[in-house]
Amino acid sequence: MNLSEFTADDNNATSLDNQSRCVARQPTETVLATYYVVLYASLAVGTPGNILSVIVWLRRRVSGKMSSAVYLAALAINDLVYLPTSLYVHYSNFFQCLADRSWWCMGAVCLYQSVATLESLLVLSFSIERLIAIIRPLQVCL
């Protein structure tokens, strides 16, 4: 195609075709069923697993053997807060209660976002602590 043959009408027709392909679709029954299975399985396995992790890592921290036990215990506690709040945010009509300015809903959404961000920061700090322990093993405080 030669550039002289290109007109503004061609450009508008192309952009309309691209917009019609970007329409959001509703999830299928299979996708929703898989989502609910993963949601409930993570809640059923994650809650007792994180409680066990907190017990193990805090017991190990008391003995003074591992400096990373604090990070892992904090990560497990953070997950214990994240799991129920994610379930609440998922099942509540939080768009409606945010529009109503419900303090309970706004607090739950704020807590949900806070622990989700804190999870990433805990993983980052644990990774940096392990990197320092590998690079300078004699200078790490146990």
Order of alpha helices (4+ residues) and beta strands (2+ residues): alpha-alpha-alpha-alpha-alpha
